[in-house]
Amino acid sequence: MTLAEVLVSTLLLGISSSAALGVWSGSAQALQRSGQQRQGAAQLELMRLASQRWIADHAARLDLVSAGPEGCHLDAGAVAAVTDQALPLAQGVTRRWFEDQTHLGLWQELTLLDDEGAVLIRRRQLFSPAALGLCRP
């Protein structure tokens, strides 16, 4: 092999090695982000299930359900106050309660935020007092 051939083969080896390291680095970062999102989704699911169980067990005792002309409904402000106290959120997770437009119940919206405050995952669930067995005939 001549000196020129050695230099060209060394240059090609360096370029291909650098490209391969870039691909591996990108794959490792994508795998890490995927794992974090999976863990965040599981965390939101646990919070959703805990909220559902807590409301079903405590709403009637704490007078969170009120009856009106449209039927029984959950008070969004009261539910937000007691669930924030009883079920504290992990860092980076937010919870918002809002009434359903058709008055079927309350929506709970759980959001996982990244370090910059951007939304990574959002989960919503409708809590209907009738479905939870909280409405008295």
Secondary structure as GFF3:
##gff-version 3
##sequence-region A 1 137
A	DSSP	alpha_helix	3	58	.	.	.	ID=ss1
A	DSSP	beta_strand	65	68	.	.	.	ID=ss2
A	DSSP	beta_strand	71	74	.	.	.	ID=ss3
A	DSSP	alpha_helix	76	86	.	.	.	ID=ss4
A	DSSP	beta_strand	93	99	.	.	.	ID=ss5
A	DSSP	beta_strand	106	113	.	.	.	ID=ss6
A	DSSP	beta_strand	119	127	.	.	.	ID=ss7
###
